[in-house]
Amino acid sequence: LSVPKYELLLFAPALSKRCKLFILDIRDSLAFLDYAAFLRHFMPNFLAAPLGDLIQRVISSLQRRALRAADVVTVANEGIAQSLKHPRVVVVSNGVD
C-alpha cells in the first residue's frame, strides 16, 4: 500500500490480513507536518491549533495501526526512516530526496 494521503492508512490492517507479505510505503513523516500552521491560513489560531492537534492525533493513530500491520515499511530517505518505529524499514531512494 503506497500512502500518498494519510486517509489510506485506515485500510492497512484489513489489507494486511489478505496478503502474505504486506509492504507499506510511507512517503512523508508525520514529524515533518504541522497541520495547525496549515489551518491558520484559513481560520483563526484559536480554532486552527486544536483542530490541527486533533488531525495530527488521528493520523498518528492510523499510522501506528498501519505500521503494526506491515511486514515491511519502505521510505524515501533516512529522515523518514528514523521517524518511524518499525523493525523492518527499508530506504528506497527516489532520486528526489
Residue pairs with C-beta under 8 A, 6 or more apart in sequence:
1 8
1 11
1 12
1 15
1 22
1 23
1 24
1 25
1 66
2 25
2 27
3 9
3 24
3 25
3 26
3 27
3 66
4 27
6 30
6 59
6 62
6 63
7 62
9 59
9 62
9 63
9 65
9 66
10 62
12 22
12 24
12 62
12 65
12 66
12 69
12 70
13 65
13 66
13 68
13 69
15 22
15 69
16 22
16 69
16 70
16 71
21 71
21 72
22 69
22 70
22 71
22 72
23 70
23 71
23 72
23 73
23 74
24 66
24 67
24 69
24 70
24 72
24 73
24 74
25 73
25 74
25 75
26 63
26 73
26 74
26 75
26 80
26 84
27 75
27 76
27 80
28 80
29 79
29 80
29 83
29 84
30 56
30 59
30 60
30 63
30 83
31 83
32 79
32 83
33 56
34 52
35 51
35 52
35 53
35 55
35 56
36 48
36 49
36 51
36 52
36 53
36 56
37 48
37 52
38 52
39 47
39 48
39 51
39 52
40 48
42 48
43 51
67 73
67 84
67 85
67 86
70 86
70 88
71 88
72 88
72 89
72 90
73 84
73 86
73 88
73 89
73 90
74 89
74 90
74 91
74 92
75 81
75 84
75 89
75 90
75 91
75 92
76 91
76 92
76 93
76 94
76 96
76 97
77 91
77 93
77 97
78 91
79 97
81 89
81 91
